[in-house]
């Protein structure tokens, strides 16, 4: 996969400089429009300051920004043992030197994403809806997919795409508000008007209107190929393609909408949380994710869990002559460590859901009392009585 890692590094550099050029253009024409002839350099300085701040933010705090926007809360192994064990397993299968931090988003919509500047400080976040809906095999497939994004350095690229696109939107929004409140009205009188002044004004207005669209196009520069590669890698990590295929099917059919998702964070998720259809999430020419039904069919048609099998299945389903797997991955096919056998680590969906409920009850201040009959009493923080009665056996417990 070294070709994909190298490509993502190049894209990160191109992304930074492309954003800088777009901001400089927006700053120069905006400066000429609002402050008159000669105001372009001032606008450029402001634009570069915004670009520098956003770039430094993306590099040093971008992952924390994304996690905070998503409402993700960090958890420890004692909070959700099953989830932590799965992340540990997939860390080993992916060959990562350090296990990512684990976060949970309290939202009924099933989804997940990975973020971070590099593998050493990466994080994986899943929603409570994902944990409540998926079996262990399906959850393992989703975590394996996110681990692939970490190993392939996709997370660095998407981090820059999300934070830097915001810089363009900020300048465009400020410019449009300035126009609305009368900015630049006296510029033509001050400069004597003329064709050049009119051209500058038109270009400035067009840039301010198109800037949010151009910011969105940054995401389209991020190839959908990364999702296919992450699916293929997940299948090799788990040796069970059906787990991820079934998980994608459940996530795509869930009616819930992810409340914390924004246009900046949506491309990071395993399935775009902002774009749904009645049956499947369709991907058009400007989508950052491939069609979900296509991803599922490729996984189910690949048979075993190898890169060669996925590449063959991809070519068959897509009707393409060329596959999607880099040559280096095909040469090293079979070198990834297999996940622990499912029989040894099996856990019911009900058990996972119980751990999720216990986690959020604890975070909300509930007190947990285990009765001898097996019932678990969850006492709210505002409970005033000295005793609580077990609804099953009638035993009274001191609170």
C-alpha positions as a printed NumPy array, in Angstrom:
array([[  0.   ,   0.   ,   0.   ],
       [  2.999,   2.301,  -0.117],
       [  1.718,   3.85 ,  -3.388],
       [ -1.522,   4.923,  -1.688],
       [  0.328,   6.348,   1.326],
       [  2.678,   8.31 ,  -0.939],
       [ -0.285,   9.543,  -3.026],
       [ -2.11 ,  10.765,   0.083],
       [  0.986,  12.677,   1.204],
       [  1.202,  14.379,  -2.203],
       [ -2.498,  15.21 ,  -2.102],
       [ -2.111,  16.779,   1.345],
       [  0.623,  19.104,   0.017],
       [ -1.388,  19.97 ,  -3.116],
       [ -4.469,  20.578,  -0.973],
       [ -2.653,  23.073,   1.257],
       [ -1.217,  25.065,  -1.661],
       [ -4.43 ,  24.967,  -3.685],
       [ -6.304,  26.383,  -0.71 ],
       [ -3.637,  29.068,  -0.303],
       [ -3.951,  30.128,  -3.966],
       [ -7.737,  30.233,  -3.761],
       [ -7.601,  32.304,  -0.573],
       [ -5.042,  34.701,  -2.104],
       [ -7.3  ,  35.247,  -5.125],
       [-10.323,  35.755,  -2.891],
       [ -8.346,  38.13 ,  -0.647],
       [ -6.929,  40.214,  -3.509],
       [-10.178,  40.742,  -5.403],
       [-12.076,  41.233,  -2.136],
       [ -9.541,  43.853,  -1.026],
       [ -9.797,  45.682,  -4.36 ],
       [-13.58 ,  45.637,  -4.091],
       [-13.951,  46.779,  -0.49 ],
       [-10.992,  49.153,  -0.045],
       [-10.609,  50.487,  -3.545],
       [ -7.719,  50.319,  -5.962],
       [ -4.584,  49.287,  -4.119],
       [ -6.521,  47.439,  -1.438],
       [ -5.653,  44.044,  -2.912],
       [ -2.427,  43.529,  -0.891],
       [ -4.336,  44.197,   2.338],
       [ -6.89 ,  41.566,   1.375],
       [ -4.12 ,  39.104,   0.515],
       [ -2.475,  39.616,   3.925],
       [ -5.797,  38.951,   5.681],
       [ -6.38 ,  35.859,   3.542],
       [ -2.896,  34.485,   4.246],
       [ -3.335,  35.055,   7.98 ],
       [ -6.597,  33.074,   7.873],
       [ -4.897,  30.351,   5.801],
       [ -1.931,  30.155,   8.193],
       [ -4.154,  29.946,  11.271],
       [ -6.348,  27.246,   9.715],
       [ -3.33 ,  25.257,   8.485],
       [ -1.694,  25.319,  11.916],
       [ -5.031,  24.379,  13.457],
       [ -5.362,  21.454,  11.053],
       [ -1.836,  20.245,  11.845],
       [ -1.819,  20.594,  15.622],
       [ -5.492,  20.467,  16.675],
       [ -7.452,  19.306,  13.636],
       [ -8.351,  15.906,  15.071],
       [ -9.518,  17.441,  18.351],
       [-11.643,  19.937,  16.408],
       [-13.285,  17.143,  14.406],
       [-13.948,  15.045,  17.513],
       [-15.415,  18.011,  19.368],
       [-17.662,  18.975,  16.451],
       [-18.901,  15.379,  16.346],
       [-19.637,  15.325,  20.082],
       [-17.32 ,  12.34 ,  20.61 ],
       [-16.376,  11.302,  24.151],
       [-13.229,   9.321,  24.921],
       [-13.745,   5.977,  26.663],
       [-11.488,   3.478,  28.412],
       [-11.434,  -0.314,  28.28 ],
       [-13.489,  -0.63 ,  31.468],
       [-16.285,   1.409,  29.868],
       [-16.779,  -0.748,  26.758],
       [-14.588,  -3.898,  26.943],
       [-15.946,  -5.471,  23.744],
       [-15.308,  -2.375,  21.613],
       [-11.849,  -1.924,  23.106],
       [-10.974,  -5.564,  22.421],
       [-12.04 ,  -5.235,  18.786],
       [ -9.91 ,  -2.108,  18.337],
       [ -6.944,  -3.932,  19.89 ],
       [ -7.425,  -6.893,  17.543],
       [ -7.636,  -4.721,  14.439],
       [ -4.62 ,  -2.675,  15.541],
       [ -2.571,  -5.878,  15.474],
       [ -4.13 ,  -7.063,  12.201],
       [ -3.355,  -3.719,  10.531],
       [  0.222,  -3.792,  11.789],
       [ -0.068,  -0.444,  13.581],
       [  2.503,   0.311,  16.281],
       [  0.026,   2.018,  18.601],
       [ -3.647,   1.464,  19.32 ],
       [ -5.83 ,   4.491,  18.408],
       [ -7.8  ,   6.288,  21.107],
       [-11.431,   5.127,  21.232],
       [-14.37 ,   7.568,  21.218],
       [-18.146,   7.122,  21.314],
       [-20.75 ,   9.558,  19.944],
       [-24.106,   9.447,  21.708],
       [-26.306,   9.346,  18.612],
       [-28.823,   6.683,  17.439],
       [-27.638,   6.897,  13.804],
       [-25.097,   4.112,  13.079],
       [-21.79 ,   5.411,  11.71 ],
       [-18.054,   5.639,  12.437],
       [-14.918,   7.528,  11.423],
       [-11.187,   7.756,  12.121],
       [ -9.157,  10.938,  12.459],
       [ -5.692,  12.12 ,  13.41 ],
       [ -2.538,  13.657,  11.972],
       [ -0.778,  10.312,  11.745],
       [ -1.11 ,   6.728,  12.966],
       [  0.711,   7.451,  16.253],
       [ -1.993,   9.881,  17.446],
       [ -5.037,   8.548,  15.602],
       [ -8.529,   8.145,  17.037],
       [-11.507,   5.971,  16.128],
       [-15.039,   7.188,  16.875],
       [-18.26 ,   5.165,  16.655],
       [-21.843,   6.123,  17.412],
       [-23.953,   4.474,  20.08 ],
       [-26.401,   3.587,  17.287],
       [-23.685,   1.579,  15.551],
       [-22.9  ,  -0.318,  18.746],
       [-26.573,  -1.027,  19.408],
       [-27.309,  -2.319,  15.891],
       [-24.285,  -4.351,  14.843],
       [-23.109,  -7.799,  15.848],
       [-19.507,  -8.329,  16.873],
       [-18.479,  -9.546,  13.395],
       [-20.106,  -6.507,  11.78 ],
       [-18.539,  -4.126,  14.287],
       [-15.167,  -5.739,  13.655],
       [-15.588,  -5.081,   9.926],
       [-16.326,  -1.386,  10.513],
       [-13.355,  -0.951,  12.872],
       [-11.117,  -2.762,  10.358],
       [-12.254,  -0.301,   7.672],
       [-11.3  ,   2.658,   9.867],
       [ -7.957,   1.046,  10.712],
       [ -7.27 ,   0.835,   6.975],
       [ -7.833,   4.606,   6.675],
       [ -5.305,   5.113,   9.461],
       [ -2.708,   2.812,   7.917],
       [ -3.161,   4.333,   4.429],
       [ -2.812,   7.903,   5.825],
       [ -6.291,   8.821,   4.534],
       [ -7.011,  10.442,   7.882],
       [ -4.33 ,  13.095,   7.368],
       [ -5.719,  14.038,   3.971],
       [ -9.333,  14.251,   5.175],
       [ -8.282,  16.244,   8.223],
       [ -6.7  ,  18.93 ,   6.056],
       [ -9.634,  18.851,   3.643],
       [-12.144,  19.433,   6.441],
       [-10.322,  22.215,   8.297],
       [ -8.868,  24.126,   5.329],
       [-12.133,  24.179,   3.414],
       [-13.507,  26.1  ,   6.389],
       [-11.015,  28.929,   5.752],
       [-12.469,  29.494,   2.286],
       [-16.016,  29.509,   3.62 ],
       [-15.082,  32.009,   6.368],
       [-13.647,  34.572,   3.932],
       [-16.518,  34.131,   1.499],
       [-19.08 ,  34.571,   4.274],
       [-17.36 ,  37.719,   5.571],
       [-17.221,  39.14 ,   2.044],
       [-20.866,  38.461,   1.301],
       [-21.966,  39.995,   4.59 ],
       [-19.842,  43.038,   3.834],
       [-21.566,  43.397,   0.466],
       [-24.965,  43.048,   2.122],
       [-24.206,  45.886,   4.544],
       [-22.957,  48.201,   1.812],
       [-19.225,  47.447,   1.529],
       [-17.629,  48.741,  -1.672],
       [-20.519,  51.036,  -2.623],
       [-18.332,  54.141,  -2.754],
       [-15.371,  52.386,  -4.367],
       [-16.297,  53.255,  -7.958],
       [-16.763,  56.927,  -7.017],
       [-13.464,  56.944,  -5.14 ],
       [-11.554,  55.346,  -8.008],
       [-13.354,  57.099, -10.8  ],
       [-15.155,  53.959, -12.005],
       [-14.109,  52.506, -15.331],
       [-14.136,  49.11 , -16.962],
       [-11.321,  47.738, -14.783],
       [-13.217,  48.638, -11.625],
       [-16.329,  46.917, -12.917],
       [-14.372,  43.783, -13.841],
       [-12.752,  43.628, -10.391],
       [-16.15 ,  44.03 ,  -8.732],
       [-17.676,  41.252, -10.862],
       [-14.759,  38.867, -10.204],
       [-14.892,  39.601,  -6.453],
       [-18.619,  38.936,  -6.286],
       [-18.325,  35.747,  -8.348],
       [-15.486,  34.462,  -6.13 ],
       [-17.458,  35.176,  -2.956],
       [-20.471,  33.297,  -4.307],
       [-18.496,  30.384,  -5.727],
       [-16.032,  30.027,  -2.824],
       [-18.249,  27.635,  -0.799],
       [-18.726,  25.531,  -3.934],
       [-14.983,  25.533,  -4.598],
       [-14.423,  24.524,  -0.973],
       [-16.742,  21.588,  -1.525],
       [-14.792,  20.643,  -4.652],
       [-11.75 ,  20.112,  -2.439],
       [-13.503,  17.023,  -1.168],
       [-14.096,  15.8  ,  -4.703],
       [-10.344,  15.936,  -5.311],
       [-10.085,  13.258,  -2.65 ],
       [-10.571,  10.112,  -4.709],
       [-13.34 ,   7.67 ,  -3.869],
       [-10.679,   5.032,  -4.457],
       [ -9.701,   5.391,  -0.774],
       [-13.036,   3.838,   0.287],
       [-12.578,   0.814,  -1.975],
       [ -9.038,   0.334,  -0.64 ],
       [-10.256,   0.61 ,   2.957],
       [-12.959,  -2.01 ,   2.265],
       [-10.387,  -4.334,   0.69 ],
       [ -7.974,  -3.865,   3.591],
       [-10.749,  -4.505,   6.131],
       [-11.531,  -7.814,   4.433],
       [ -7.874,  -8.865,   4.686],
       [ -7.681,  -7.835,   8.346],
       [-10.762,  -9.798,   9.426],
       [-10.669, -12.586,   6.808],
       [-14.48 , -12.211,   6.8  ],
       [-15.782,  -9.814,   4.071],
       [-19.416, -10.56 ,   4.96 ],
       [-18.983,  -8.819,   8.326],
       [-18.287,  -5.437,   6.701],
       [-20.82 ,  -6.023,   3.906],
       [-23.591,  -6.732,   6.424],
       [-22.568,  -3.704,   8.506],
       [-22.685,  -1.382,   5.473],
       [-26.125,  -2.751,   4.615],
       [-27.459,  -2.066,   8.112],
       [-25.931,   1.426,   8.277],
       [-27.312,   2.423,   4.872],
       [-30.822,   1.251,   5.749],
       [-30.994,   2.934,   9.155],
       [-33.615,   5.736,   9.139],
       [-31.826,   7.895,  11.728],
       [-29.928,  11.008,  10.653],
       [-26.644,  11.772,  12.397],
       [-27.322,  15.   ,  14.281],
       [-23.701,  15.999,  14.824],
       [-22.602,  15.58 ,  11.191],
       [-21.584,  18.669,   9.192],
       [-20.343,  19.205,   5.642],
       [-16.818,  19.392,   7.095],
       [-16.986,  16.057,   8.931],
       [-19.298,  14.032,   6.649],
       [-16.589,  12.74 ,   4.247],
       [-14.725,  11.149,   7.177],
       [-17.553,   8.727,   8.014],
       [-17.736,   5.196,   6.646],
       [-21.021,   6.186,   4.953],
       [-21.911,   9.798,   4.151],
       [-24.364,  10.753,   6.951],
       [-25.801,  13.73 ,   5.017],
       [-26.874,  11.891,   1.911],
       [-29.563,   9.227,   2.007],
       [-32.106,   7.742,  -0.35 ],
       [-35.063,   5.449,   0.343],
       [-33.031,   2.291,  -0.133],
       [-29.364,   3.016,  -0.636],
       [-27.073,   5.997,  -0.538],
       [-26.42 ,   6.917,  -4.141],
       [-23.069,   8.314,  -5.178],
       [-22.959,  10.737,  -8.076],
       [-20.04 ,  12.282,  -9.92 ],
       [-19.366,  14.694,  -7.063],
       [-19.693,  12.294,  -4.151],
       [-16.827,  11.528,  -1.797],
       [-18.166,   7.986,  -1.246],
       [-18.799,   5.219,  -3.815],
       [-22.358,   3.802,  -4.176],
       [-23.042,   1.751,  -1.063],
       [-24.795,  -1.094,  -2.918],
       [-21.762,  -1.416,  -5.171],
       [-19.389,  -1.647,  -2.193],
       [-21.577,  -4.38 ,  -0.669],
       [-21.733,  -6.403,  -3.886],
       [-17.954,  -6.262,  -4.328],
       [-17.379,  -7.523,  -0.783],
       [-19.893, -10.355,  -1.131],
       [-18.535, -11.46 ,  -4.493],
       [-14.889, -11.585,  -3.426],
       [-15.077, -14.922,  -1.609],
       [-11.934, -15.15 ,   0.533],
       [-10.317, -12.189,   2.274],
       [ -7.382, -11.327,   0.015],
       [ -6.469,  -8.253,  -2.049],
       [ -6.403, -10.367,  -5.229],
       [ -9.958, -11.587,  -4.543],
       [-11.178,  -8.034,  -3.952],
       [ -9.442,  -6.75 ,  -7.094],
       [-11.058,  -9.494,  -9.179],
       [-14.481,  -8.801,  -7.651],
       [-14.06 ,  -5.055,  -8.217],
       [-13.321,  -5.578, -11.921],
       [-16.286,  -7.938, -12.323],
       [-18.832,  -5.703, -10.549],
       [-17.578,  -2.456, -12.105],
       [-16.98 ,  -3.969, -15.529],
       [-13.522,  -2.397, -15.429],
       [-10.37 ,  -3.697, -17.099],
       [ -8.148,  -2.204, -14.416],
       [ -8.435,  -3.038, -10.729],
       [ -8.232,  -0.735,  -7.718],
       [ -5.545,  -2.436,  -5.601],
       [ -1.972,  -1.066,  -5.86 ],
       [  0.682,  -3.42 ,  -7.201],
       [  2.613,  -3.42 ,  -3.931],
       [ -0.433,  -4.7  ,  -2.025],
       [ -1.009,  -7.514,  -4.542],
       [  2.637,  -8.589,  -4.207],
       [  2.371,  -8.655,  -0.408],
       [ -1.065, -10.325,  -0.46 ],
       [ -1.634, -12.623,   2.504],
       [  0.939, -10.963,   4.749],
       [ -1.632,  -9.309,   7.01 ],
       [ -2.299, -11.034,  10.304],
       [ -5.65 , -12.729,  10.58 ],
       [ -8.074, -11.627,  13.271],
       [ -8.796, -13.977,  16.193],
       [-11.302, -16.678,  15.338],
       [-14.887, -15.578,  15.823],
       [-15.759, -18.605,  17.935],
       [-13.258, -17.564,  20.623],
       [-14.317, -13.919,  20.825],
       [-18.011, -14.153,  19.995],
       [-20.32 , -11.739,  21.777],
       [-24.024, -11.174,  21.303],
       [-25.451,  -7.929,  19.999],
       [-27.458,  -7.776,  23.207],
       [-24.288,  -7.814,  25.315],
       [-22.75 ,  -4.967,  23.287],
       [-25.954,  -2.928,  23.625],
       [-25.958,  -3.499,  27.396],
       [-22.394,  -2.186,  27.694],
       [-23.365,   0.908,  25.696],
       [-26.377,   1.562,  27.937],
       [-24.266,   1.127,  31.078],
       [-21.664,   3.555,  29.699],
       [-24.115,   6.387,  29.079],
       [-26.065,   5.751,  32.285],
       [-22.77 ,   6.099,  34.172],
       [-21.84 ,   9.305,  32.326],
       [-25.278,  10.738,  33.203],
       [-24.636,  10.112,  36.901],
       [-26.754,   6.982,  37.402],
       [-25.848,   4.628,  40.269],
       [-25.734,   0.913,  39.397],
       [-26.969,  -1.729,  41.876],
       [-26.755,  -5.459,  41.069],
       [-29.476,  -7.536,  42.712],
       [-28.927, -11.189,  43.667],
       [-31.681, -12.2  ,  41.214],
       [-29.603, -10.877,  38.31 ],
       [-31.483,  -7.623,  37.809],
       [-29.436,  -4.43 ,  37.535],
       [-31.05 ,  -1.352,  39.068],
       [-30.048,   1.993,  37.549],
       [-30.706,   4.717,  40.115],
       [-30.972,   8.275,  38.694],
       [-28.85 ,  11.012,  40.316],
       [-31.966,  12.86 ,  41.566],
       [-33.377,   9.772,  43.379],
       [-34.404,  10.941,  46.87 ],
       [-35.416,   7.734,  48.702],
       [-33.059,   5.789,  50.988],
       [-33.983,   2.435,  49.43 ],
       [-34.772,   1.088,  45.965],
       [-36.969,  -1.968,  45.39 ],
       [-36.005,  -4.565,  42.804],
       [-38.942,  -4.839,  40.338],
       [-38.219,  -8.516,  39.741],
       [-37.791, -10.123,  43.204],
       [-38.865,  -7.295,  45.497],
       [-35.555,  -7.086,  47.396],
       [-34.9  ,  -3.651,  48.888],
       [-31.454,  -2.153,  48.39 ],
       [-29.953,   0.775,  50.247],
       [-29.041,   3.665,  47.985]])
